[in-house]
Each structure stands twice: as structure tokens, then as C-alpha cells.
Amino acid sequence: MRAIEVTGTLDVTGQLSLDRPIENFAPSRVRVIVLFPDVTEEVETDPDDTPIEEVKASLRRALQQSKSGQTRPIAELWDRIDAE
């Protein structure tokens, strides 16, 4: 048996919704172990976790900008990175 770790949300009806699809596995029945944080534990959220839909939208915009020639010289991008 193989194991993977994914995160998800349990809704008010008790249904589990995964944050992302499980890929590279054939459709099959699975066993699920759900770990709940202790009442005293705070649920950790990573401030760097950008929602997947937001990342996809950003990539789409970047691709469209690239296709339409809205690009910047790489030296300019490095200058902006150093300023932050």
C-alpha cells in the first residue's frame, strides 16, 4: 500500500473536499485517514500559499502578455528584484 499526503476541507455535511486533485493514480477505492488539529492547536496557514486559481490566472495573463509582445528586458526585471 502506498500513502500520499494532501490537504482538504471537511464541510458541514461531513463531505471531504481535497485542495488539489490526486494525480498519477488509476481510479480505485482508497482508505482515508483524517487528522484533525487539537482544539488548542491553531490551524497553520502559509502566507505564501497562493490559491491555485489565482496562480493559473496569473500564468494565463503572463502568457497573453508574452504572445502580444508586452515583455520587458531581463535586466529591467533584475533591477526591480534588487529594489525589493
PyMOL Python script that loads the backbone (N, CA, C, O; Angstrom):
from pymol import cmd

cmd.read_pdbstr("""\
ATOM      1  N   MET A   1       0.851  -1.168   0.000  1.00  0.00           N
ATOM      2  CA  MET A   1       0.000   0.000   0.000  1.00  0.00           C
ATOM      3  C   MET A   1       0.897   1.232   0.000  1.00  0.00           C
ATOM      4  O   MET A   1       1.905   1.279   0.705  1.00  0.00           O
ATOM      5  N   ARG A   2       0.523   2.221  -0.794  1.00  0.00           N
ATOM      6  CA  ARG A   2       1.269   3.481  -0.856  1.00  0.00           C
ATOM      7  C   ARG A   2       0.464   4.572  -0.180  1.00  0.00           C
ATOM      8  O   ARG A   2      -0.763   4.505  -0.124  1.00  0.00           O
ATOM      9  N   ALA A   3       1.152   5.570   0.330  1.00  0.00           N
ATOM     10  CA  ALA A   3       0.476   6.673   1.010  1.00  0.00           C
ATOM     11  C   ALA A   3       0.952   7.997   0.429  1.00  0.00           C
ATOM     12  O   ALA A   3       2.120   8.141   0.067  1.00  0.00           O
ATOM     13  N   ILE A   4       0.043   8.959   0.344  1.00  0.00           N
ATOM     14  CA  ILE A   4       0.379  10.320  -0.034  1.00  0.00           C
ATOM     15  C   ILE A   4      -0.313  11.242   0.966  1.00  0.00           C
ATOM     16  O   ILE A   4      -1.259  10.837   1.641  1.00  0.00           O
ATOM     17  N   GLU A   5       0.158  12.467   1.056  1.00  0.00           N
ATOM     18  CA  GLU A   5      -0.469  13.426   1.956  1.00  0.00           C
ATOM     19  C   GLU A   5      -1.037  14.574   1.132  1.00  0.00           C
ATOM     20  O   GLU A   5      -0.337  15.168   0.311  1.00  0.00           O
ATOM     21  N   VAL A   6      -2.300  14.877   1.355  1.00  0.00           N
ATOM     22  CA  VAL A   6      -2.956  16.015   0.725  1.00  0.00           C
ATOM     23  C   VAL A   6      -3.771  16.734   1.800  1.00  0.00           C
ATOM     24  O   VAL A   6      -4.064  16.167   2.852  1.00  0.00           O
ATOM     25  N   THR A   7      -4.124  17.962   1.527  1.00  0.00           N
ATOM     26  CA  THR A   7      -4.955  18.703   2.467  1.00  0.00           C
ATOM     27  C   THR A   7      -6.333  18.883   1.865  1.00  0.00           C
ATOM     28  O   THR A   7      -6.520  18.761   0.655  1.00  0.00           O
ATOM     29  N   GLY A   8      -7.284  19.172   2.715  1.00  0.00           N
ATOM     30  CA  GLY A   8      -8.641  19.356   2.246  1.00  0.00           C
ATOM     31  C   GLY A   8      -9.482  20.010   3.320  1.00  0.00           C
ATOM     32  O   GLY A   8      -8.988  20.419   4.370  1.00  0.00           O
ATOM     33  N   THR A   9     -10.765  20.096   3.026  1.00  0.00           N
ATOM     34  CA  THR A   9     -11.711  20.735   3.938  1.00  0.00           C
ATOM     35  C   THR A   9     -12.892  19.810   4.157  1.00  0.00           C
ATOM     36  O   THR A   9     -13.419  19.212   3.219  1.00  0.00           O
ATOM     37  N   LEU A  10     -13.294  19.705   5.404  1.00  0.00           N
ATOM     38  CA  LEU A  10     -14.474  18.935   5.755  1.00  0.00           C
ATOM     39  C   LEU A  10     -15.629  19.915   5.893  1.00  0.00           C
ATOM     40  O   LEU A  10     -15.568  20.827   6.717  1.00  0.00           O
ATOM     41  N   ASP A  11     -16.694  19.739   5.089  1.00  0.00           N
ATOM     42  CA  ASP A  11     -17.804  20.698   5.145  1.00  0.00           C
ATOM     43  C   ASP A  11     -18.813  20.318   6.226  1.00  0.00           C
ATOM     44  O   ASP A  11     -18.649  19.312   6.916  1.00  0.00           O
ATOM     45  N   VAL A  12     -19.853  21.129   6.364  1.00  0.00           N
ATOM     46  CA  VAL A  12     -20.838  20.928   7.440  1.00  0.00           C
ATOM     47  C   VAL A  12     -21.605  19.624   7.301  1.00  0.00           C
ATOM     48  O   VAL A  12     -22.159  19.130   8.283  1.00  0.00           O
ATOM     49  N   THR A  13     -21.647  19.056   6.095  1.00  0.00           N
ATOM     50  CA  THR A  13     -22.344  17.787   5.904  1.00  0.00           C
ATOM     51  C   THR A  13     -21.415  16.588   6.082  1.00  0.00           C
ATOM     52  O   THR A  13     -21.838  15.443   5.927  1.00  0.00           O
ATOM     53  N   GLY A  14     -20.129  16.858   6.414  1.00  0.00           N
ATOM     54  CA  GLY A  14     -19.179  15.774   6.608  1.00  0.00           C
ATOM     55  C   GLY A  14     -18.499  15.303   5.338  1.00  0.00           C
ATOM     56  O   GLY A  14     -17.804  14.288   5.357  1.00  0.00           O
ATOM     57  N   GLN A  15     -18.681  16.014   4.237  1.00  0.00           N
ATOM     58  CA  GLN A  15     -18.041  15.638   2.980  1.00  0.00           C
ATOM     59  C   GLN A  15     -16.644  16.242   2.913  1.00  0.00           C
ATOM     60  O   GLN A  15     -16.441  17.402   3.273  1.00  0.00           O
ATOM     61  N   LEU A  16     -15.697  15.456   2.456  1.00  0.00           N
ATOM     62  CA  LEU A  16     -14.310  15.888   2.344  1.00  0.00           C
ATOM     63  C   LEU A  16     -14.052  16.408   0.932  1.00  0.00           C
ATOM     64  O   LEU A  16     -14.380  15.740  -0.049  1.00  0.00           O
ATOM     65  N   SER A  17     -13.470  17.590   0.830  1.00  0.00           N
ATOM     66  CA  SER A  17     -13.103  18.176  -0.454  1.00  0.00           C
ATOM     67  C   SER A  17     -11.602  18.422  -0.446  1.00  0.00           C
ATOM     68  O   SER A  17     -11.099  19.157   0.405  1.00  0.00           O
ATOM     69  N   LEU A  18     -10.881  17.815  -1.386  1.00  0.00           N
ATOM     70  CA  LEU A  18      -9.430  17.965  -1.436  1.00  0.00           C
ATOM     71  C   LEU A  18      -9.055  19.300  -2.057  1.00  0.00           C
ATOM     72  O   LEU A  18      -9.760  19.800  -2.935  1.00  0.00           O
ATOM     73  N   ASP A  19      -7.938  19.885  -1.601  1.00  0.00           N
ATOM     74  CA  ASP A  19      -7.468  21.161  -2.128  1.00  0.00           C
ATOM     75  C   ASP A  19      -6.923  21.036  -3.543  1.00  0.00           C
ATOM     76  O   ASP A  19      -6.903  22.015  -4.288  1.00  0.00           O
ATOM     77  N   ARG A  20      -6.491  19.864  -3.912  1.00  0.00           N
ATOM     78  CA  ARG A  20      -5.987  19.632  -5.275  1.00  0.00           C
ATOM     79  C   ARG A  20      -6.242  18.178  -5.642  1.00  0.00           C
ATOM     80  O   ARG A  20      -6.341  17.318  -4.768  1.00  0.00           O
ATOM     81  N   PRO A  21      -6.347  17.908  -6.939  1.00  0.00           N
ATOM     82  CA  PRO A  21      -6.590  16.522  -7.347  1.00  0.00           C
ATOM     83  C   PRO A  21      -5.376  15.631  -7.070  1.00  0.00           C
ATOM     84  O   PRO A  21      -4.237  16.096  -7.039  1.00  0.00           O
ATOM     85  N   ILE A  22      -5.646  14.371  -6.875  1.00  0.00           N
ATOM     86  CA  ILE A  22      -4.577  13.386  -6.719  1.00  0.00           C
ATOM     87  C   ILE A  22      -4.301  12.836  -8.112  1.00  0.00           C
ATOM     88  O   ILE A  22      -5.185  12.261  -8.748  1.00  0.00           O
ATOM     89  N   GLU A  23      -3.080  13.016  -8.578  1.00  0.00           N
ATOM     90  CA  GLU A  23      -2.738  12.641  -9.948  1.00  0.00           C
ATOM     91  C   GLU A  23      -1.834  11.415  -9.977  1.00  0.00           C
ATOM     92  O   GLU A  23      -1.245  11.030  -8.967  1.00  0.00           O
ATOM     93  N   ASN A  24      -1.740  10.824 -11.133  1.00  0.00           N
ATOM     94  CA  ASN A  24      -0.852   9.690 -11.412  1.00  0.00           C
ATOM     95  C   ASN A  24      -1.243   8.413 -10.671  1.00  0.00           C
ATOM     96  O   ASN A  24      -0.394   7.564 -10.394  1.00  0.00           O
ATOM     97  N   PHE A  25      -2.521   8.282 -10.354  1.00  0.00           N
ATOM     98  CA  PHE A  25      -3.033   7.048  -9.774  1.00  0.00           C
ATOM     99  C   PHE A  25      -4.274   6.645 -10.565  1.00  0.00           C
ATOM    100  O   PHE A  25      -5.077   7.497 -10.946  1.00  0.00           O
ATOM    101  N   ALA A  26      -4.426   5.364 -10.808  1.00  0.00           N
ATOM    102  CA  ALA A  26      -5.606   4.876 -11.521  1.00  0.00           C
ATOM    103  C   ALA A  26      -6.830   5.019 -10.612  1.00  0.00           C
ATOM    104  O   ALA A  26      -6.699   4.917  -9.392  1.00  0.00           O
ATOM    105  N   PRO A  27      -8.000   5.249 -11.176  1.00  0.00           N
ATOM    106  CA  PRO A  27      -9.214   5.312 -10.351  1.00  0.00           C
ATOM    107  C   PRO A  27      -9.383   4.019  -9.556  1.00  0.00           C
ATOM    108  O   PRO A  27      -9.288   2.921 -10.105  1.00  0.00           O
ATOM    109  N   SER A  28      -9.630   4.164  -8.275  1.00  0.00           N
ATOM    110  CA  SER A  28      -9.795   2.983  -7.416  1.00  0.00           C
ATOM    111  C   SER A  28     -10.361   3.429  -6.078  1.00  0.00           C
ATOM    112  O   SER A  28     -10.414   4.622  -5.778  1.00  0.00           O
ATOM    113  N   ARG A  29     -10.781   2.459  -5.280  1.00  0.00           N
ATOM    114  CA  ARG A  29     -11.214   2.759  -3.914  1.00  0.00           C
ATOM    115  C   ARG A  29      -9.969   3.019  -3.091  1.00  0.00           C
ATOM    116  O   ARG A  29      -8.914   2.436  -3.346  1.00  0.00           O
ATOM    117  N   VAL A  30     -10.090   3.895  -2.102  1.00  0.00           N
ATOM    118  CA  VAL A  30      -8.958   4.241  -1.254  1.00  0.00           C
ATOM    119  C   VAL A  30      -9.376   4.230   0.207  1.00  0.00           C
ATOM    120  O   VAL A  30     -10.564   4.289   0.522  1.00  0.00           O
ATOM    121  N   ARG A  31      -8.400   4.155   1.091  1.00  0.00           N
ATOM    122  CA  ARG A  31      -8.641   4.328   2.524  1.00  0.00           C
ATOM    123  C   ARG A  31      -8.240   5.754   2.863  1.00  0.00           C
ATOM    124  O   ARG A  31      -7.244   6.263   2.351  1.00  0.00           O
ATOM    125  N   VAL A  32      -9.009   6.392   3.718  1.00  0.00           N
ATOM    126  CA  VAL A  32      -8.748   7.775   4.087  1.00  0.00           C
ATOM    127  C   VAL A  32      -8.573   7.869   5.594  1.00  0.00           C
ATOM    128  O   VAL A  32      -9.405   7.375   6.356  1.00  0.00           O
ATOM    129  N   ILE A  33      -7.492   8.501   6.017  1.00  0.00           N
ATOM    130  CA  ILE A  33      -7.263   8.796   7.425  1.00  0.00           C
ATOM    131  C   ILE A  33      -7.302  10.312   7.544  1.00  0.00           C
ATOM    132  O   ILE A  33      -6.547  11.010   6.867  1.00  0.00           O
ATOM    133  N   VAL A  34      -8.174  10.822   8.400  1.00  0.00           N
ATOM    134  CA  VAL A  34      -8.334  12.260   8.555  1.00  0.00           C
ATOM    135  C   VAL A  34      -7.718  12.681   9.875  1.00  0.00           C
ATOM    136  O   VAL A  34      -8.045  12.115  10.918  1.00  0.00           O
ATOM    137  N   LEU A  35      -6.835  13.662   9.845  1.00  0.00           N
ATOM    138  CA  LEU A  35      -6.184  14.170  11.043  1.00  0.00           C
ATOM    139  C   LEU A  35      -6.747  15.551  11.360  1.00  0.00           C
ATOM    140  O   LEU A  35      -6.665  16.463  10.538  1.00  0.00           O
ATOM    141  N   PHE A  36      -7.307  15.698  12.530  1.00  0.00           N
ATOM    142  CA  PHE A  36      -7.857  16.975  12.972  1.00  0.00           C
ATOM    143  C   PHE A  36      -6.866  17.640  13.919  1.00  0.00           C
ATOM    144  O   PHE A  36      -6.249  16.956  14.736  1.00  0.00           O
ATOM    145  N   PRO A  37      -6.697  18.971  13.826  1.00  0.00           N
ATOM    146  CA  PRO A  37      -5.825  19.642  14.793  1.00  0.00           C
ATOM    147  C   PRO A  37      -6.474  19.593  16.175  1.00  0.00           C
ATOM    148  O   PRO A  37      -7.699  19.627  16.293  1.00  0.00           O
ATOM    149  N   ASP A  38      -5.649  19.513  17.215  1.00  0.00           N
ATOM    150  CA  ASP A  38      -6.169  19.574  18.577  1.00  0.00           C
ATOM    151  C   ASP A  38      -6.853  20.919  18.783  1.00  0.00           C
ATOM    152  O   ASP A  38      -6.530  21.894  18.104  1.00  0.00           O
ATOM    153  N   VAL A  39      -7.778  20.971  19.701  1.00  0.00           N
ATOM    154  CA  VAL A  39      -8.517  22.203  19.964  1.00  0.00           C
ATOM    155  C   VAL A  39      -7.571  23.333  20.327  1.00  0.00           C
ATOM    156  O   VAL A  39      -7.827  24.488  19.986  1.00  0.00           O
ATOM    157  N   THR A  40      -6.476  23.015  21.015  1.00  0.00           N
ATOM    158  CA  THR A  40      -5.533  24.050  21.438  1.00  0.00           C
ATOM    159  C   THR A  40      -4.586  24.467  20.331  1.00  0.00           C
ATOM    160  O   THR A  40      -3.937  25.509  20.429  1.00  0.00           O
ATOM    161  N   GLU A  41      -4.496  23.657  19.264  1.00  0.00           N
ATOM    162  CA  GLU A  41      -3.613  23.992  18.151  1.00  0.00           C
ATOM    163  C   GLU A  41      -4.288  25.006  17.243  1.00  0.00           C
ATOM    164  O   GLU A  41      -5.492  24.934  17.001  1.00  0.00           O
ATOM    165  N   GLU A  42      -3.504  25.946  16.745  1.00  0.00           N
ATOM    166  CA  GLU A  42      -4.017  26.854  15.737  1.00  0.00           C
ATOM    167  C   GLU A  42      -3.762  26.219  14.381  1.00  0.00           C
ATOM    168  O   GLU A  42      -2.714  25.612  14.159  1.00  0.00           O
ATOM    169  N   VAL A  43      -4.707  26.358  13.488  1.00  0.00           N
ATOM    170  CA  VAL A  43      -4.520  25.833  12.146  1.00  0.00           C
ATOM    171  C   VAL A  43      -3.476  26.700  11.455  1.00  0.00           C
ATOM    172  O   VAL A  43      -3.628  27.915  11.335  1.00  0.00           O
ATOM    173  N   GLU A  44      -2.416  26.046  11.006  1.00  0.00           N
ATOM    174  CA  GLU A  44      -1.339  26.789  10.361  1.00  0.00           C
ATOM    175  C   GLU A  44      -1.720  27.117   8.929  1.00  0.00           C
ATOM    176  O   GLU A  44      -2.143  26.246   8.170  1.00  0.00           O
ATOM    177  N   THR A  45      -1.565  28.372   8.573  1.00  0.00           N
ATOM    178  CA  THR A  45      -1.750  28.778   7.190  1.00  0.00           C
ATOM    179  C   THR A  45      -0.452  29.395   6.721  1.00  0.00           C
ATOM    180  O   THR A  45       0.161  30.191   7.432  1.00  0.00           O
ATOM    181  N   ASP A  46      -0.046  29.039   5.557  1.00  0.00           N
ATOM    182  CA  ASP A  46       1.180  29.558   4.986  1.00  0.00           C
ATOM    183  C   ASP A  46       0.855  30.834   4.225  1.00  0.00           C
ATOM    184  O   ASP A  46       0.115  30.784   3.243  1.00  0.00           O
ATOM    185  N   PRO A  47       1.390  31.978   4.651  1.00  0.00           N
ATOM    186  CA  PRO A  47       1.074  33.227   3.957  1.00  0.00           C
ATOM    187  C   PRO A  47       1.567  33.238   2.514  1.00  0.00           C
ATOM    188  O   PRO A  47       1.132  34.066   1.714  1.00  0.00           O
ATOM    189  N   ASP A  48       2.475  32.319   2.178  1.00  0.00           N
ATOM    190  CA  ASP A  48       2.974  32.251   0.806  1.00  0.00           C
ATOM    191  C   ASP A  48       2.126  31.342  -0.078  1.00  0.00           C
ATOM    192  O   ASP A  48       2.373  31.255  -1.280  1.00  0.00           O
ATOM    193  N   ASP A  49       1.132  30.664   0.494  1.00  0.00           N
ATOM    194  CA  ASP A  49       0.268  29.788  -0.299  1.00  0.00           C
ATOM    195  C   ASP A  49      -0.731  30.627  -1.082  1.00  0.00           C
ATOM    196  O   ASP A  49      -1.693  31.153  -0.524  1.00  0.00           O
ATOM    197  N   THR A  50      -0.490  30.742  -2.364  1.00  0.00           N
ATOM    198  CA  THR A  50      -1.404  31.461  -3.237  1.00  0.00           C
ATOM    199  C   THR A  50      -2.402  30.444  -3.775  1.00  0.00           C
ATOM    200  O   THR A  50      -2.002  29.366  -4.215  1.00  0.00           O
ATOM    201  N   PRO A  51      -3.692  30.766  -3.749  1.00  0.00           N
ATOM    202  CA  PRO A  51      -4.683  29.819  -4.271  1.00  0.00           C
ATOM    203  C   PRO A  51      -4.368  29.426  -5.720  1.00  0.00           C
ATOM    204  O   PRO A  51      -3.913  30.246  -6.517  1.00  0.00           O
ATOM    205  N   ILE A  52      -4.618  28.171  -6.034  1.00  0.00           N
ATOM    206  CA  ILE A  52      -4.288  27.624  -7.351  1.00  0.00           C
ATOM    207  C   ILE A  52      -4.953  28.419  -8.470  1.00  0.00           C
ATOM    208  O   ILE A  52      -4.322  28.693  -9.491  1.00  0.00           O
ATOM    209  N   GLU A  53      -6.215  28.791  -8.292  1.00  0.00           N
ATOM    210  CA  GLU A  53      -6.904  29.536  -9.348  1.00  0.00           C
ATOM    211  C   GLU A  53      -6.229  30.884  -9.611  1.00  0.00           C
ATOM    212  O   GLU A  53      -6.159  31.338 -10.753  1.00  0.00           O
ATOM    213  N   GLU A  54      -5.735  31.514  -8.552  1.00  0.00           N
ATOM    214  CA  GLU A  54      -5.041  32.792  -8.713  1.00  0.00           C
ATOM    215  C   GLU A  54      -3.726  32.601  -9.472  1.00  0.00           C
ATOM    216  O   GLU A  54      -3.367  33.428 -10.309  1.00  0.00           O
ATOM    217  N   VAL A  55      -3.016  31.524  -9.185  1.00  0.00           N
ATOM    218  CA  VAL A  55      -1.769  31.220  -9.889  1.00  0.00           C
ATOM    219  C   VAL A  55      -2.055  30.962 -11.366  1.00  0.00           C
ATOM    220  O   VAL A  55      -1.350  31.472 -12.237  1.00  0.00           O
ATOM    221  N   LYS A  56      -3.096  30.166 -11.647  1.00  0.00           N
ATOM    222  CA  LYS A  56      -3.451  29.870 -13.039  1.00  0.00           C
ATOM    223  C   LYS A  56      -3.812  31.147 -13.793  1.00  0.00           C
ATOM    224  O   LYS A  56      -3.398  31.327 -14.938  1.00  0.00           O
ATOM    225  N   ALA A  57      -4.579  32.031 -13.160  1.00  0.00           N
ATOM    226  CA  ALA A  57      -4.977  33.286 -13.806  1.00  0.00           C
ATOM    227  C   ALA A  57      -3.750  34.141 -14.101  1.00  0.00           C
ATOM    228  O   ALA A  57      -3.662  34.753 -15.165  1.00  0.00           O
ATOM    229  N   SER A  58      -2.810  34.188 -13.174  1.00  0.00           N
ATOM    230  CA  SER A  58      -1.584  34.954 -13.373  1.00  0.00           C
ATOM    231  C   SER A  58      -0.766  34.392 -14.536  1.00  0.00           C
ATOM    232  O   SER A  58      -0.232  35.148 -15.347  1.00  0.00           O
ATOM    233  N   LEU A  59      -0.670  33.064 -14.615  1.00  0.00           N
ATOM    234  CA  LEU A  59       0.063  32.436 -15.716  1.00  0.00           C
ATOM    235  C   LEU A  59      -0.612  32.707 -17.060  1.00  0.00           C
ATOM    236  O   LEU A  59       0.067  32.938 -18.061  1.00  0.00           O
ATOM    237  N   ARG A  60      -1.953  32.679 -17.085  1.00  0.00           N
ATOM    238  CA  ARG A  60      -2.676  32.986 -18.325  1.00  0.00           C
ATOM    239  C   ARG A  60      -2.380  34.425 -18.781  1.00  0.00           C
ATOM    240  O   ARG A  60      -2.120  34.675 -19.958  1.00  0.00           O
ATOM    241  N   ARG A  61      -2.425  35.372 -17.813  1.00  0.00           N
ATOM    242  CA  ARG A  61      -2.132  36.780 -18.141  1.00  0.00           C
ATOM    243  C   ARG A  61      -0.712  36.915 -18.684  1.00  0.00           C
ATOM    244  O   ARG A  61      -0.482  37.610 -19.674  1.00  0.00           O
ATOM    245  N   ALA A  62       0.234  36.250 -18.034  1.00  0.00           N
ATOM    246  CA  ALA A  62       1.631  36.331 -18.460  1.00  0.00           C
ATOM    247  C   ALA A  62       1.809  35.762 -19.860  1.00  0.00           C
ATOM    248  O   ALA A  62       2.554  36.321 -20.664  1.00  0.00           O
ATOM    249  N   LEU A  63       1.138  34.660 -20.159  1.00  0.00           N
ATOM    250  CA  LEU A  63       1.233  34.060 -21.491  1.00  0.00           C
ATOM    251  C   LEU A  63       0.655  35.000 -22.544  1.00  0.00           C
ATOM    252  O   LEU A  63       1.243  35.183 -23.610  1.00  0.00           O
ATOM    253  N   GLN A  64      -0.500  35.595 -22.242  1.00  0.00           N
ATOM    254  CA  GLN A  64      -1.115  36.545 -23.184  1.00  0.00           C
ATOM    255  C   GLN A  64      -0.203  37.752 -23.401  1.00  0.00           C
ATOM    256  O   GLN A  64      -0.047  38.207 -24.534  1.00  0.00           O
ATOM    257  N   GLN A  65       0.395  38.271 -22.342  1.00  0.00           N
ATOM    258  CA  GLN A  65       1.303  39.411 -22.469  1.00  0.00           C
ATOM    259  C   GLN A  65       2.509  39.036 -23.319  1.00  0.00           C
ATOM    260  O   GLN A  65       2.958  39.823 -24.152  1.00  0.00           O
ATOM    261  N   SER A  66       3.024  37.850 -23.109  1.00  0.00           N
ATOM    262  CA  SER A  66       4.168  37.392 -23.898  1.00  0.00           C
ATOM    263  C   SER A  66       3.805  37.261 -25.368  1.00  0.00           C
ATOM    264  O   SER A  66       4.564  37.687 -26.239  1.00  0.00           O
ATOM    265  N   LYS A  67       2.642  36.672 -25.649  1.00  0.00           N
ATOM    266  CA  LYS A  67       2.204  36.494 -27.037  1.00  0.00           C
ATOM    267  C   LYS A  67       1.985  37.834 -27.735  1.00  0.00           C
ATOM    268  O   LYS A  67       2.215  37.951 -28.939  1.00  0.00           O
ATOM    269  N   SER A  68       1.538  38.849 -26.983  1.00  0.00           N
ATOM    270  CA  SER A  68       1.256  40.144 -27.588  1.00  0.00           C
ATOM    271  C   SER A  68       2.476  41.072 -27.587  1.00  0.00           C
ATOM    272  O   SER A  68       2.380  42.234 -27.984  1.00  0.00           O
ATOM    273  N   GLY A  69       3.621  40.550 -27.139  1.00  0.00           N
ATOM    274  CA  GLY A  69       4.847  41.339 -27.174  1.00  0.00           C
ATOM    275  C   GLY A  69       5.013  42.287 -25.997  1.00  0.00           C
ATOM    276  O   GLY A  69       5.899  43.142 -26.012  1.00  0.00           O
ATOM    277  N   GLN A  70       4.190  42.150 -24.999  1.00  0.00           N
ATOM    278  CA  GLN A  70       4.293  43.016 -23.819  1.00  0.00           C
ATOM    279  C   GLN A  70       5.328  42.423 -22.864  1.00  0.00           C
ATOM    280  O   GLN A  70       4.983  41.881 -21.813  1.00  0.00           O
ATOM    281  N   THR A  71       6.579  42.533 -23.239  1.00  0.00           N
ATOM    282  CA  THR A  71       7.659  41.964 -22.434  1.00  0.00           C
ATOM    283  C   THR A  71       8.617  43.069 -22.000  1.00  0.00           C
ATOM    284  O   THR A  71       8.564  44.187 -22.512  1.00  0.00           O
ATOM    285  N   ARG A  72       9.481  42.747 -21.062  1.00  0.00           N
ATOM    286  CA  ARG A  72      10.491  43.685 -20.562  1.00  0.00           C
ATOM    287  C   ARG A  72      11.860  43.029 -20.673  1.00  0.00           C
ATOM    288  O   ARG A  72      11.972  41.806 -20.598  1.00  0.00           O
ATOM    289  N   PRO A  73      12.896  43.832 -20.850  1.00  0.00           N
ATOM    290  CA  PRO A  73      14.246  43.258 -20.864  1.00  0.00           C
ATOM    291  C   PRO A  73      14.564  42.618 -19.510  1.00  0.00           C
ATOM    292  O   PRO A  73      14.154  43.121 -18.464  1.00  0.00           O
ATOM    293  N   ILE A  74      15.282  41.527 -19.543  1.00  0.00           N
ATOM    294  CA  ILE A  74      15.594  40.799 -18.308  1.00  0.00           C
ATOM    295  C   ILE A  74      16.367  41.668 -17.331  1.00  0.00           C
ATOM    296  O   ILE A  74      16.188  41.534 -16.121  1.00  0.00           O
ATOM    297  N   ALA A  75      17.226  42.557 -17.828  1.00  0.00           N
ATOM    298  CA  ALA A  75      17.991  43.444 -16.941  1.00  0.00           C
ATOM    299  C   ALA A  75      17.053  44.322 -16.119  1.00  0.00           C
ATOM    300  O   ALA A  75      17.318  44.595 -14.948  1.00  0.00           O
ATOM    301  N   GLU A  76      15.957  44.763 -16.734  1.00  0.00           N
ATOM    302  CA  GLU A  76      14.990  45.592 -16.018  1.00  0.00           C
ATOM    303  C   GLU A  76      14.313  44.791 -14.907  1.00  0.00           C
ATOM    304  O   GLU A  76      14.059  45.319 -13.824  1.00  0.00           O
ATOM    305  N   LEU A  77      14.024  43.537 -15.170  1.00  0.00           N
ATOM    306  CA  LEU A  77      13.409  42.694 -14.148  1.00  0.00           C
ATOM    307  C   LEU A  77      14.348  42.499 -12.961  1.00  0.00           C
ATOM    308  O   LEU A  77      13.912  42.548 -11.810  1.00  0.00           O
ATOM    309  N   TRP A  78      15.639  42.279 -13.235  1.00  0.00           N
ATOM    310  CA  TRP A  78      16.602  42.114 -12.146  1.00  0.00           C
ATOM    311  C   TRP A  78      16.689  43.383 -11.307  1.00  0.00           C
ATOM    312  O   TRP A  78      16.783  43.314 -10.082  1.00  0.00           O
ATOM    313  N   ASP A  79      16.657  44.542 -11.962  1.00  0.00           N
ATOM    314  CA  ASP A  79      16.699  45.814 -11.224  1.00  0.00           C
ATOM    315  C   ASP A  79      15.521  45.919 -10.273  1.00  0.00           C
ATOM    316  O   ASP A  79      15.677  46.379  -9.142  1.00  0.00           O
ATOM    317  N   ARG A  80      14.341  45.497 -10.717  1.00  0.00           N
ATOM    318  CA  ARG A  80      13.148  45.556  -9.879  1.00  0.00           C
ATOM    319  C   ARG A  80      13.257  44.583  -8.710  1.00  0.00           C
ATOM    320  O   ARG A  80      12.792  44.890  -7.612  1.00  0.00           O
ATOM    321  N   ILE A  81      13.858  43.424  -8.923  1.00  0.00           N
ATOM    322  CA  ILE A  81      14.030  42.445  -7.848  1.00  0.00           C
ATOM    323  C   ILE A  81      14.973  42.992  -6.786  1.00  0.00           C
ATOM    324  O   ILE A  81      14.715  42.850  -5.591  1.00  0.00           O
ATOM    325  N   ASP A  82      16.069  43.621  -7.221  1.00  0.00           N
ATOM    326  CA  ASP A  82      17.044  44.164  -6.276  1.00  0.00           C
ATOM    327  C   ASP A  82      16.434  45.298  -5.453  1.00  0.00           C
ATOM    328  O   ASP A  82      16.839  45.512  -4.311  1.00  0.00           O
ATOM    329  N   ALA A  83      15.472  46.023  -6.012  1.00  0.00           N
ATOM    330  CA  ALA A  83      14.868  47.145  -5.300  1.00  0.00           C
ATOM    331  C   ALA A  83      13.991  46.667  -4.149  1.00  0.00           C
ATOM    332  O   ALA A  83      13.787  47.406  -3.186  1.00  0.00           O
ATOM    333  N   GLU A  84      13.477  45.461  -4.229  1.00  0.00           N
ATOM    334  CA  GLU A  84      12.611  44.939  -3.179  1.00  0.00           C
ATOM    335  C   GLU A  84      13.466  44.426  -2.107  1.00  0.00           C
ATOM    336  O   GLU A  84      12.963  43.928  -1.100  1.00  0.00           O
TER     337      GLU A  84
END
""", "prot")
cmd.dss("prot")
cmd.show_as("cartoon", "prot")
cmd.util.cbc("prot")
cmd.orient("prot")
